Amino acid sequence: MADKLALPLLLPGPPPTKPIFQDQCQPNPTTASPFTPLLQEILLQNPNSTKTPKLKNPYSDNLSSPPSPYLLRKRTRIGKSGDRNRGKPWTSEQLSVQGQKILETLISTENNDVNEILDTYHHEKDEKFHLESLSFDLLSIIKALGFHKKCELALGVFEWMRNHKDSEFLLKGSVVAVIIRILGREGMVTKAASLLLSFSKEGVTIDVYAYTSMITSCSNNGKYREAVSVFKKMEEEGCQPTLITYNVILNVYGKMGVPWSKIMDVVDGMKKQGVLPDSYTYNTLISCCRRGSLYEEAVAVFEEMKSAGFTPDKVTYNTLLDVFGKSRRPTEAMKVLREMEVNGFSPSTVTYNALISAYAKDGLLDEALELKSLMVEKGIQPDVFTYTTLLSGFERAGKDEYAVRVFDEMKRDGCKPNICTFNALIKMHGKRGKFTEMMKVFEEIWACDCTPDIVTWNTLLAVFGQNGMDTEVSGVFKEMKRAGFVPERDTFNTLISAYSRCSSFDQAMSVYKMMLSAGVTPDLTTYNTVLSALARGGLWEQSEKILAEMKDGDHCKPNELTYCSLLHAYANGKEIERMRALAEEIYSGVIDSNAVLLKTLILVSSKSNLLSEMERAFTELRRKGFSLDISTLNAMFSIYGRRHMVAKANEVLNHMMESGFTPSITTYNSLMDIYCRSGNPERAEDVLKEIKAKELVPDLVSYNILIFGYARKGRMQDASRILSELTNSGLSPDLITYNSFVSCYAAHSMFAEAIDVIQYMIKHGRRPNQTTYNSIIDWYCKLGRKDEAITFVTNLRKLDPHVSSSEESRLSARIKAKQLQKAGA
């Protein structure tokens, strides 16, 4: 299995584009392309044509006469326009009188025959205006039509220029870049690709401005892989990228979650070409650090920016705050705020939202609320992102009542929820198994004029996955595709996690391979998701190999979630000493001991029944001032209950209630377990009824605890009654359910009934495991019925035809060991 996983994880960076262009070969027709057909075709065009006029800047032409003043103008910046009309009503003062008439006619009349309009005015212009004036007028007209969102008319004007007898001159300059930008702004990327394709077929070499506009259009429409391919094509054609081109592609890499080493390769290449970063470049690089929580790299870029002589602006500070927020480093975020204010930049809503996010993600919700109060005092109105961040923070902490209060306050203050708000509410109800409330929220999305987005679908996938509902996971995925959503990286990550939570590990890995074949680049979340899947199976060796890949290769830098998964892998694999060794690295500071890691140490210590390790992690958590959440409290409640430390368990439970935490299914299950262990299954069943009364959904663990509680007291009829409730609820018994019956029947000398359960298991496709057979053997030996134990093993193949010889030998050896143990005693 390790080999199966290690190979695909060695595919770093953006999807390889070289084979598409290498030797200008045609792609295999049986291979599905991730690009639109037109864009794919342009990327495959043969550049070696006999006709190679360039669409280049007119400054480079050796004209017989000096350039016209019309052409000596500042070029409009591609990707971030410097046009003075931007954001204002269109100003046509730079147009000639004749050009203004053309524009007014095109905009105001219903005559859509662009050729007729331009032919008429062109006839008059031939005698009065030279060609350069015409070129400038038509470029300005195309810009104006783009501003007025008359894309088809702008394209018509452009086609008229292409068909003009002097088209080679008219199409010089930025007109191609401008029309591509207009098409991209209207979401017509395919048409923009078609335009470049036609030029490529005609043997025209595309200039840097047209390429940059195409890359920008792809990026703005979420077609990141296509943007990368166009950039690679541009470099292979020998077209030198400008600073703006580099800034756009760096932004694309950041959105794709490309490894930091690959991003820095682009920056190094840029500098080697003599293109120096500007403030926009540095801001973009800091933004690239958000996805992987690369706060150290962000600080390095920030310092380099200042060393290069650039003054950080409000965007710089807000972006850096966001990186610290996503990295759960509120202390560093506050330092950035102070520096920002010292340098004369007033915090905005965006600033406070980043700070609130930093505290909320670290579970410091009181501090997050204080920041919200502070922003209100300064006259800064909280917006939908402020409220949604707080709501999500309380949801993660397990404080549902507070989350609902935030939502109510939000509506009371007239702040309209957005789709992110609804997604957080869906997640909250879904995690608690409140599917009725969850679907009500889903319906409310439409009532509030919102539309489910890709995150909504991903949230539903995650919710059903967390509840082990693999059929629903597959159903939602189909509905999502039917609704027109194309799976992207986050969807694949969610599916891997969902199927692994449903114990469908092979299916999870199939999704991972599907993701790679679709050309989607694994990011830090992907690695962590795969590690989490491995951890559930206790596959610590494979987990260590993946961690080594992350550290040594050009992949993603491990973060706290990476080490959390490794801790879980050690705990589930019963590798306690390895778990303790990793814990020491966390305590000593070799690995940064943040709240997430310390809470995970509490969880895995509780799961492994390591009381002193759990209490040490808890002490460290409190010493560092980190807050508790519902998962941490559940872990502590559980271990105290299992250790019969009732007073301690009550302390934890009282703290939950007094601090406003909403008990989860896990809380109730632990409470039921405490009652059953103390010999009071009736009170445990009252808790089960309370769960249902609160409209929570009991899970398999809930029923298994109660079944074992009744069965260990010999109340098999009550245990069978709970089993019926389990199956009627739509759940299926698992090995723990059956083993509880087998063990308890054997403990009460009801071996015939125990064997009947085993036969039922085998008949219904549930293979007995070692625990199943150990129960029979151990109780025969305890009751001094050694001969019957031997007879059971002798006849085991009749009961279970698939039992292995090694299992028969193991059971025989166990009988002998029990006899020797009894004799020694």
C-alpha positions in Angstrom: 0.0 0.0 0.0 2.9 2.3 0.7 4.2 1.8 -2.8 0.8 2.5 -4.2 0.8 5.8 -2.4 4.3 7.0 -2.7 4.5 7.1 -6.5 1.7 9.5 -7.3 2.7 11.8 -4.4 5.9 12.5 -6.3 4.1 14.7 -8.7 4.8 18.3 -7.5 4.0 21.7 -8.9 1.5 22.7 -11.7 0.5 20.0 -14.2 3.3 19.4 -16.7 2.7 21.3 -19.9 5.9 20.5 -21.8 4.5 17.4 -23.6 1.8 19.5 -25.1 4.3 21.7 -26.9 7.3 19.4 -27.3 8.2 19.0 -31.0 4.7 20.5 -31.7 3.3 16.9 -31.5 -0.4 16.3 -31.6 -2.0 14.9 -28.4 -3.3 11.3 -28.2 -6.9 11.5 -29.3 -7.9 9.0 -26.6 -6.6 11.3 -23.9 -9.0 13.8 -22.4 -7.7 17.3 -22.4 -8.3 19.6 -19.4 -8.4 22.6 -21.7 -11.1 24.0 -23.9 -10.7 22.6 -27.5 -9.9 26.0 -29.0 -7.3 26.8 -26.4 -5.8 23.4 -26.7 -5.6 23.9 -30.5 -3.8 27.3 -30.3 -1.3 25.7 -27.9 -0.5 23.1 -30.5 -0.1 25.4 -33.5 3.2 25.2 -35.5 5.0 28.5 -35.1 7.3 27.7 -38.0 5.4 29.5 -40.7 6.8 31.4 -43.7 4.6 34.4 -42.8 5.7 35.8 -39.4 4.7 39.4 -39.0 4.6 40.3 -35.3 1.8 42.1 -33.5 4.2 44.4 -31.7 4.6 47.8 -30.2 4.6 50.5 -32.9 7.6 52.1 -31.2 9.8 49.3 -32.6 8.8 50.0 -36.3 11.2 51.9 -38.5 8.6 54.1 -40.1 9.6 56.6 -42.8 7.8 59.4 -41.0 7.8 60.2 -37.2 5.1 58.5 -35.2 1.8 60.4 -34.8 1.0 62.1 -31.5 -2.0 59.7 -31.4 0.4 56.8 -31.0 2.7 58.5 -28.4 0.4 57.6 -25.6 0.9 55.7 -22.4 0.1 52.0 -22.9 -2.9 50.7 -20.9 -1.7 48.3 -18.2 -2.9 44.8 -18.9 -4.3 42.9 -16.0 -4.9 46.1 -13.9 -5.9 48.9 -16.1 -4.6 52.4 -15.6 -7.3 53.8 -17.9 -8.7 57.1 -16.4 -12.2 56.0 -17.5 -12.0 53.0 -15.2 -14.9 53.0 -12.8 -16.4 56.2 -14.2 -18.8 57.1 -17.2 -16.9 56.7 -20.4 -15.0 59.9 -21.5 -14.5 60.2 -25.3 -12.6 63.5 -25.3 -9.5 61.8 -26.8 -11.5 60.7 -29.8 -11.6 62.7 -33.0 -15.0 64.3 -33.9 -15.5 61.7 -36.5 -14.6 58.9 -34.0 -17.1 60.3 -31.5 -19.9 60.1 -34.1 -19.0 56.5 -34.9 -19.1 55.6 -31.2 -22.4 57.4 -30.6 -24.0 55.7 -33.6 -22.8 52.2 -32.5 -24.1 52.7 -29.0 -27.4 54.5 -29.6 -28.8 53.0 -32.8 -30.3 49.6 -33.3 -28.3 49.2 -36.5 -26.0 46.3 -35.6 -24.3 46.3 -39.1 -20.9 47.4 -37.9 -19.4 47.1 -41.4 -22.0 49.4 -42.9 -21.4 52.1 -40.2 -17.6 51.9 -40.4 -17.5 51.7 -44.2 -19.6 54.9 -44.4 -17.5 56.9 -42.0 -14.3 55.5 -43.4 -15.1 56.8 -46.9 -15.4 60.3 -45.4 -12.2 59.8 -43.3 -10.0 58.8 -46.3 -9.7 62.4 -47.4 -9.5 64.1 -44.0 -7.6 61.8 -41.7 -4.5 59.8 -42.0 -4.2 56.1 -41.1 -2.7 56.6 -37.7 -5.7 58.7 -36.6 -8.0 56.0 -37.8 -6.1 53.3 -35.8 -6.2 55.3 -32.6 -9.9 56.1 -33.0 -10.8 52.5 -33.6 -8.8 51.4 -30.6 -10.6 53.9 -28.4 -14.0 52.9 -29.8 -13.3 49.2 -28.9 -12.3 50.3 -25.4 -15.5 52.3 -25.1 -17.7 49.5 -26.3 -16.0 47.2 -23.8 -16.7 49.7 -21.1 -20.4 49.8 -22.1 -20.4 45.9 -22.1 -21.1 45.8 -25.8 -18.7 43.0 -26.4 -20.2 41.8 -29.7 -20.0 45.3 -31.2 -16.4 45.6 -30.0 -15.6 42.3 -31.7 -17.3 43.5 -34.9 -15.1 46.6 -34.9 -12.1 44.5 -34.4 -13.1 42.1 -37.3 -13.6 45.2 -39.5 -10.0 46.2 -38.8 -8.8 42.7 -39.6 -10.5 42.8 -43.0 -9.3 46.3 -43.8 -6.7 46.6 -46.6 -4.3 48.2 -44.2 -5.0 45.6 -41.4 -1.3 44.9 -40.8 -0.9 48.5 -39.6 -4.3 48.9 -37.8 -3.7 45.8 -35.8 -0.4 46.9 -34.4 -0.2 48.2 -30.8 -2.5 47.0 -28.1 -5.7 46.4 -30.0 -5.4 42.6 -29.9 -4.6 42.7 -26.2 -7.6 45.0 -25.6 -10.1 42.8 -27.4 -8.9 39.7 -25.6 -9.2 41.5 -22.3 -12.8 42.6 -23.2 -13.7 39.0 -24.1 -12.2 37.7 -21.0 -14.1 40.2 -18.8 -17.3 38.9 -20.3 -16.3 35.3 -19.6 -15.8 34.6 -23.3 -12.4 32.8 -22.9 -13.2 30.3 -25.6 -13.8 33.1 -28.1 -10.6 34.9 -27.0 -8.7 31.6 -27.6 -10.4 31.3 -31.0 -9.1 34.7 -31.9 -5.5 33.9 -31.0 -5.9 30.6 -32.8 -6.9 32.3 -36.0 -3.8 34.6 -35.8 -1.6 31.6 -35.1 -3.0 29.8 -38.2 -2.2 32.8 -40.3 1.4 32.7 -39.1 1.1 35.8 -37.0 3.4 35.8 -33.9 1.5 36.9 -30.9 3.1 39.7 -28.8 3.6 39.8 -25.1 0.6 42.1 -24.5 -1.8 39.7 -26.2 -0.4 36.7 -24.3 -0.6 38.6 -21.0 -4.3 39.5 -21.7 -5.0 35.8 -22.5 -3.3 34.6 -19.3 -5.3 37.3 -17.4 -8.6 36.2 -19.0 -8.0 32.6 -18.1 -7.0 33.5 -14.6 -10.0 35.8 -14.0 -12.3 33.0 -15.2 -10.8 30.4 -12.9 -9.0 28.5 -15.8 -5.7 28.4 -14.0 -4.3 25.4 -15.7 -5.0 27.0 -19.1 -3.3 30.2 -17.9 -0.2 28.2 -16.9 -0.1 26.5 -20.3 -0.4 29.8 -22.2 2.5 31.2 -20.1 4.6 28.1 -20.9 3.7 28.5 -24.6 4.7 32.1 -24.5 8.1 31.3 -23.0 8.7 28.6 -25.6 7.9 31.0 -28.4 10.7 33.2 -27.1 8.3 36.0 -26.1 9.8 37.7 -23.1 7.3 38.1 -20.3 6.9 41.6 -18.8 6.6 42.5 -15.1 2.8 42.4 -15.5 2.9 39.0 -17.0 5.0 37.7 -14.1 2.6 39.3 -11.6 -0.4 37.6 -13.2 1.1 34.2 -13.4 2.4 34.4 -9.8 -1.1 35.2 -8.7 -2.3 32.2 -10.7 0.2 29.9 -9.0 -0.9 31.2 -5.6 -4.5 30.4 -6.4 -3.5 26.9 -7.6 -1.6 26.2 -4.4 1.6 25.5 -6.3 4.5 24.6 -3.9 6.5 27.6 -2.7 9.7 26.3 -4.3 8.0 26.4 -7.7 6.8 29.9 -7.1 10.3 31.0 -6.2 11.6 29.4 -9.3 9.4 31.8 -11.3 10.7 34.7 -9.3 14.3 33.7 -9.7 13.8 33.3 -13.5 12.1 36.7 -13.6 15.1 38.4 -11.9 17.6 36.6 -14.2 15.8 38.1 -17.1 16.3 41.6 -15.6 12.7 42.0 -14.6 12.7 43.4 -11.0 9.7 42.9 -8.7 7.5 45.8 -7.9 5.2 46.3 -4.9 2.4 44.5 -6.7 4.8 41.5 -7.0 5.6 41.5 -3.4 1.9 41.8 -2.3 1.1 38.9 -4.7 3.9 36.7 -3.2 2.7 37.4 0.4 -0.8 36.4 -0.8 0.6 33.2 -2.2 1.6 32.2 1.3 -2.0 32.1 2.5 -3.0 28.7 1.2 -0.1 26.8 2.8 -0.1 29.0 5.9 3.5 29.9 5.1 3.9 32.7 7.6 7.7 32.5 7.8 8.0 32.8 4.0 5.5 35.7 4.1 7.6 37.6 6.6 10.7 37.0 4.5 9.0 38.5 1.4 7.8 41.4 3.6 11.3 42.2 4.7 12.7 41.8 1.2 10.1 44.2 0.0 11.2 46.9 2.5 14.9 46.2 1.7 14.2 46.8 -2.0 12.9 50.2 -1.2 9.2 49.7 -1.5 6.9 51.0 1.2 4.2 48.5 2.4 0.7 49.8 1.7 -2.6 48.8 3.2 -3.0 45.9 0.9 0.4 44.6 2.1 -0.5 44.8 5.7 -4.0 43.3 5.3 -2.6 40.4 3.2 0.1 39.7 5.8 -2.5 39.8 8.5 -4.5 37.3 6.6 -1.5 34.9 6.3 -1.1 35.1 10.1 -4.8 34.5 10.5 -4.8 31.4 8.4 -1.6 30.2 10.2 -3.4 30.6 13.6 -0.8 33.2 14.8 -2.8 35.9 16.5 0.1 37.4 18.4 2.1 38.1 15.2 -1.1 39.4 13.6 -1.4 42.0 16.4 2.2 43.1 15.8 1.4 43.7 12.2 -1.6 45.8 13.2 0.6 48.0 15.4 3.2 48.5 12.7 0.4 49.3 10.2 -1.0 52.0 12.5 2.5 53.5 13.3 3.0 53.9 9.6 -0.2 55.8 9.2 -2.5 53.2 7.8 -5.9 53.1 9.5 -7.3 49.6 10.0 -10.3 48.8 7.8 -13.0 46.2 8.0 -10.7 43.9 6.0 -8.0 44.4 8.7 -10.2 43.6 11.6 -11.7 40.6 9.7 -8.2 39.1 9.3 -7.5 39.7 13.0 -10.8 38.2 14.1 -10.1 35.2 11.9 -6.7 34.7 13.5 -8.2 34.6 17.0 -11.3 32.6 16.0 -9.2 29.9 14.3 -7.1 29.6 17.3 -10.2 29.1 19.5 -9.7 32.5 21.2 -13.3 33.5 20.8 -13.5 36.0 23.7 -10.6 37.9 22.1 -12.3 37.7 18.7 -15.5 39.2 20.2 -13.5 42.0 21.9 -11.9 42.9 18.5 -15.4 43.1 17.0 -16.4 45.5 19.8 -13.3 47.5 19.2 -14.0 47.9 15.5 -17.5 49.1 16.3 -16.1 51.6 18.8 -13.8 53.0 16.0 -16.9 53.4 13.8 -16.0 50.5 11.5 -19.2 48.5 10.8 -18.9 44.7 10.9 -19.8 43.1 7.6 -20.9 39.7 6.5 -17.4 38.3 6.7 -17.0 39.5 10.3 -20.2 37.7 11.4 -19.5 34.6 9.3 -16.0 34.3 10.8 -17.3 34.5 14.3 -20.1 32.1 13.5 -17.6 29.6 12.1 -15.4 30.0 15.1 -18.2 29.1 17.6 -19.2 26.2 15.3 -15.7 24.8 15.4 -15.5 25.2 19.2 -18.8 23.3 19.6 -20.7 26.4 20.9 -23.8 26.1 18.7 -25.9 28.4 20.8 -23.4 31.2 20.4 -23.1 30.6 16.7 -26.9 31.0 16.4 -26.7 34.2 18.4 -24.2 35.6 16.0 -26.4 34.7 13.1 -29.4 36.3 14.8 -27.4 39.5 15.6 -26.3 39.6 12.0 -29.8 39.6 10.7 -30.9 42.1 13.3 -28.2 44.5 12.2 -29.5 44.3 8.7 -26.4 42.4 7.4 -27.5 40.0 4.7 -26.1 36.5 5.0 -24.0 35.3 2.0 -23.3 31.8 0.8 -20.3 31.5 3.2 -22.7 32.1 6.1 -25.1 29.4 5.0 -22.2 27.0 4.3 -21.1 27.4 8.0 -24.6 26.7 9.2 -24.9 23.6 7.0 -21.6 22.4 8.5 -22.7 23.1 12.0 -26.0 21.2 11.8 -24.5 18.4 9.7 -21.7 17.7 12.1 -24.2 17.3 14.9 -26.3 14.9 12.8 -29.2 17.4 12.6 -30.0 16.7 9.0 -33.5 18.2 9.1 -32.1 21.6 10.2 -29.3 21.3 7.7 -31.7 20.9 4.8 -33.8 23.8 6.1 -30.7 26.0 5.8 -30.1 24.6 2.3 -33.6 25.7 1.4 -33.1 29.1 3.0 -30.2 29.7 0.6 -32.7 30.1 -2.3 -35.1 32.2 -0.2 -32.2 34.7 0.4 -31.4 35.0 -3.4 -28.2 33.1 -2.9 -27.0 30.1 -5.0 -25.2 27.1 -3.7 -21.5 27.3 -4.7 -18.8 24.7 -4.9 -18.1 25.1 -1.1 -21.8 24.2 -0.4 -21.5 21.0 -2.2 -18.1 20.3 -0.6 -19.6 20.9 2.8 -22.4 18.4 2.2 -19.8 15.9 1.0 -17.8 16.4 4.2 -20.8 16.3 6.5 -22.0 12.9 5.1 -18.5 11.6 5.1 -18.0 12.5 8.7 -21.2 10.6 9.5 -20.0 7.5 7.6 -22.8 7.9 5.0 -21.0 6.7 1.9 -24.1 6.3 -0.2 -25.1 9.9 0.5 -21.5 11.0 -0.4 -21.8 9.4 -3.8 -25.3 10.8 -4.3 -24.2 14.4 -3.5 -21.2 14.1 -5.8 -23.5 13.0 -8.7 -25.9 15.9 -7.9 -23.1 18.3 -7.8 -21.9 17.3 -11.3 -25.5 17.4 -12.5 -25.8 21.0 -11.3 -22.9 21.9 -13.6 -20.1 22.1 -11.0 -16.7 20.7 -12.1 -14.8 19.0 -9.3 -11.7 21.0 -8.3 -9.0 20.5 -5.8 -11.1 21.1 -2.7 -13.8 18.8 -4.0 -11.2 16.0 -4.5 -9.7 16.6 -1.1 -13.2 16.5 0.5 -14.0 13.2 -1.3 -10.8 11.6 -0.2 -11.5 12.6 3.4 -15.2 11.6 3.2 -14.6 8.1 1.8 -11.8 7.4 4.3 -14.1 8.4 7.1 -16.6 5.9 5.7 -13.8 3.2 5.9 -13.7 3.1 2.1 -9.9 3.6 1.9 -9.5 2.1 -1.5 -12.2 4.4 -2.9 -10.5 7.3 -1.3 -7.2 6.4 -3.0 -9.2 6.0 -6.3 -10.4 9.6 -5.9 -6.8 10.7 -5.4 -5.7 9.0 -8.6 -8.6 10.5 -10.4 -7.5 13.9 -9.2 -4.0 13.4 -10.6 -5.3 12.1 -13.9 -7.5 15.3 -14.1 -4.3 17.4 -14.0 -5.2 18.8 -10.6 -2.1 19.6 -8.5 -2.0 18.2 -5.0 -1.5 20.9 -2.4 -0.9 20.9 1.4 -4.5 20.1 2.1 -4.3 17.1 -0.3 -1.2 15.7 1.5 -2.9 16.3 4.9 -6.1 14.6 3.7 -4.2 11.5 2.5 -2.2 11.5 5.7 -5.5 11.7 7.7 -6.8 8.7 5.7 -3.7 6.7 6.4 -3.9 7.7 10.1 -7.4 6.2 10.5 -6.0 2.9 9.5 -3.0 3.3 11.8 -0.6 3.1 8.7 2.2 5.0 10.4 5.0 3.7 8.2 3.4 5.0 5.0 2.6 8.3 6.9 6.3 8.7 7.8 7.2 8.2 4.1 4.9 10.9 3.0 6.1 13.3 5.6 9.7 12.6 4.4 8.6 13.4 0.9 7.1 16.7 2.0 10.3 17.7 3.9 12.8 16.6 1.3 11.2 17.2 -2.0 9.7 20.2 -3.9 6.4 19.6 -2.3 4.5 21.3 0.5 5.9 22.3 3.8 4.4 20.3 6.7 2.2 22.2 9.0 0.5 21.4 12.4 -2.2 19.3 10.7 0.5 17.1 9.1 1.9 16.3 12.5 -1.6 15.9 14.0 -2.2 13.1 11.4 1.1 11.5 12.3 0.1 11.5 16.0 -3.2 9.8 15.1 -1.4 7.3 12.9 0.9 6.3 15.8 -2.1 6.1 18.2 -4.2 3.9 15.9 -1.2 1.8 15.1 -0.5 1.2 18.8 3.0 2.8 18.4 2.9 4.5 21.8 6.7 5.1 22.0 6.8 6.8 18.6 3.8 8.9 19.7 5.6 9.9 22.9 8.8 10.8 21.0 6.8 13.1 18.7 5.1 14.6 21.7 8.6 15.5 23.2 9.5 17.3 19.9 6.4 19.4 20.3 7.0 20.1 24.0 10.7 21.0 23.4 9.8 23.4 20.6 11.5 21.4 17.8 7.9 21.4 16.3 6.0 24.6 17.1 3.6 23.6 20.0 0.5 25.5 19.0 -3.1 24.9 20.2 -4.0 22.5 17.4 -1.1 20.1 18.2 -1.6 20.2 22.0 -5.3 19.5 21.5 -4.5 16.6 19.3 -2.1 15.3 22.0 -5.0 15.3 24.4 -7.2 13.4 21.9 -4.7 10.7 21.0 -3.6 10.3 24.7 -7.3 9.8 25.6 -7.8 7.4 22.8 -4.7 5.4 23.9 -5.9 5.5 27.6 -2.7 7.4 28.6 -3.9 9.5 31.5 -0.7 11.2 32.5 0.2 12.1 28.9 -3.3 13.5 28.5 -3.0 15.6 31.6 0.5 16.9 30.6 -0.9 18.1 27.3 -3.8 19.7 29.0 -1.5 21.5 31.5 0.7 22.8 28.6 -2.4 24.0 26.7 -3.6 26.0 29.7 -0.1 27.3 30.5 0.1 28.8 27.0 -3.3 30.4 27.3 -5.0 28.4 24.6 -8.8 27.8 24.9 -10.6 24.5 25.0 -13.1 23.2 22.5 -15.7 20.5 22.5 -13.5 17.8 21.0 -10.8 18.4 23.7 -13.4 18.3 26.5 -15.0 15.2 25.1 -11.6 13.4 25.1 -11.0 14.3 28.7 -14.5 13.4 29.7 -14.1 10.0 28.0 -10.8 9.0 29.6 -11.9 10.0 33.1 -15.1 8.0 32.6 -13.1 4.9 31.4 -10.9 5.2 34.5 -13.9 5.5 36.8 -12.7 8.9 37.9 -16.3 10.1 38.3 -15.4 13.4 40.2 -13.0 14.5 37.4 -15.5 13.5 34.7 -18.2 15.6 36.5 -15.8 18.6 36.6 -15.3 18.4 32.8 -19.1 18.0 32.2 -19.9 21.0 34.5 -17.3 23.1 32.7 -18.9 22.3 29.4 -22.3 23.4 30.6 -21.1 26.5 32.4 -19.0 27.6 29.4 -21.9 27.3 26.9 -20.5 24.3 24.9 -23.1 22.3 23.0 -22.8 18.6 23.9 -22.2 16.5 20.9 -23.0 12.8 20.2 -19.5 12.0 21.4 -20.3 13.7 24.8 -23.5 11.8 25.2 -21.8 8.5 24.2 -19.1 9.0 26.9 -21.8 9.7 29.4 -23.7 6.5 28.4 -20.4 4.6 28.7 -19.8 5.9 32.3 -23.3 4.8 33.3 -22.8 1.3 31.7 -19.4 0.8 33.3 -20.9 1.6 36.7 -23.6 -1.0 36.1 -26.5 1.3 35.3 -27.6 0.7 31.7 -31.1 2.0 32.4 -29.7 5.5 33.0 -27.6 5.1 29.9 -30.8 4.3 27.9 -32.3 7.5 29.4 -29.4 9.4 27.8 -30.2 7.7 24.5 -33.8 9.0 24.7 -32.5 12.4 25.6 -30.3 12.4 22.4 -33.4 11.6 20.3 -35.4 14.3 22.1 -32.8 16.9 21.2 -33.2 15.8 17.6 -29.7 14.5 17.5 -29.0 11.3 15.6 -27.5 8.4 17.7 -24.7 6.7 15.9 -23.5 3.1 15.9 -21.3 3.8 19.0 -24.3 5.0 20.9 -26.2 1.7 20.4 -23.0 -0.5 20.8 -22.4 1.1 24.3 -25.9 0.3 25.4 -25.9 -3.2 23.9 -22.7 -4.0 25.8 -24.1 -2.4 29.0 -27.1 -4.7 29.1 -25.3 -7.7 27.8 -22.6 -7.7 30.4 -25.3 -7.8 33.1 -26.8 -10.8 31.4 -29.9 -8.9 30.2 -29.7 -10.3 26.7 -33.3 -9.6 25.9 -32.7 -5.9 26.5 -29.6 -6.0 24.5 -31.5 -7.7 21.6 -34.2 -4.9 21.9 -31.5 -2.2 21.5 -30.1 -4.2 18.5 -33.6 -4.0 16.9 -33.6 -0.2 17.5 -30.2 0.0 15.9 -31.3 -1.8 12.7 -34.6 0.1 12.5 -32.7 3.4 12.6 -31.1 2.4 9.3 -27.7 1.5 10.8 -26.0 -1.9 10.3 -24.4 -3.8 13.2 -20.6 -4.0 13.0 -18.0 -6.4 14.5 -18.1 -4.6 17.8 -21.9 -5.2 18.0 -21.6 -8.9 17.2 -18.6 -9.4 19.4 -20.5 -7.8 22.4 -23.2 -10.5 22.0 -20.6 -13.3 21.5 -18.6 -12.3 24.5 -21.5 -11.8 26.9 -23.3 -15.0 25.9 -20.0 -16.9 26.5 -19.5 -15.1 29.8 -22.9 -16.5 31.0 -22.2 -20.0 29.7 -24.6 -19.6 26.8 -22.1 -21.0 24.3 -24.8 -22.3 21.9 -26.2 -18.8 21.6 -22.8 -17.4 21.1 -22.1 -19.8 18.3 -25.5 -18.9 16.7 -24.4 -15.3 16.6 -21.1 -16.3 14.8 -23.1 -18.3 12.3 -25.4 -15.3 11.7 -22.3 -13.1 11.2 -20.8 -15.4 8.6 -24.2 -15.8 6.8 -24.5 -12.0 6.5 -21.0 -11.4 5.2 -19.5 -10.2 8.5 -16.2 -12.1 9.0 -15.4 -13.0 12.6 -12.0 -11.7 13.8 -9.6 -12.8 16.5 -11.6 -11.1 19.2 -14.7 -13.1 18.3 -13.0 -16.5 18.7 -10.9 -15.4 21.7 -14.1 -14.7 23.6 -15.3 -18.3 23.1 -11.9 -19.9 24.0 -11.2 -17.6 27.0 -14.6 -18.3 28.7 -14.3 -22.0 28.1 -10.9 -22.0 29.8 -12.1 -19.7 32.6 -15.0 -22.0 33.4 -12.6 -25.0 33.4 -14.1 -26.5 30.2 -10.8 -27.1 28.4 -12.0 -30.1 26.4 -14.9 -28.2 25.0 -12.5 -25.4 24.0 -10.4 -28.0 22.1 -13.5 -29.5 20.5 -14.6 -26.0 19.4 -11.2 -25.4 17.6 -11.3 -28.9 16.1 -14.8 -28.3 14.6 -14.2 -24.6 13.7 -13.8 -25.2 10.0 -17.3 -26.6 9.9 -18.6 -23.4 11.5 -16.3 -21.1 9.4 -15.1 -22.7 6.2 -12.9 -19.8 5.4 -10.9 -19.9 8.7 -7.2 -20.2 8.1 -4.9 -22.9 9.4 -2.8 -20.2 11.2 -5.9 -19.1 13.0 -6.6 -22.6 14.2 -3.0 -23.0 15.4 -3.2 -19.6 17.2 -6.4 -20.7 19.0 -4.8 -24.0 20.0 -1.8 -22.2 21.3 -4.0 -19.9 23.3 -5.7 -22.8 25.0 -2.4 -24.2 26.1 -1.2 -20.8 27.3 -4.4 -20.3 29.4 -4.0 -23.8 30.9 -0.3 -23.0 31.8 -1.4 -19.7 33.3 -4.1 -21.4 35.4 -1.7 -24.0 36.6 0.9 -21.3 37.5 -1.7 -19.5 39.5 
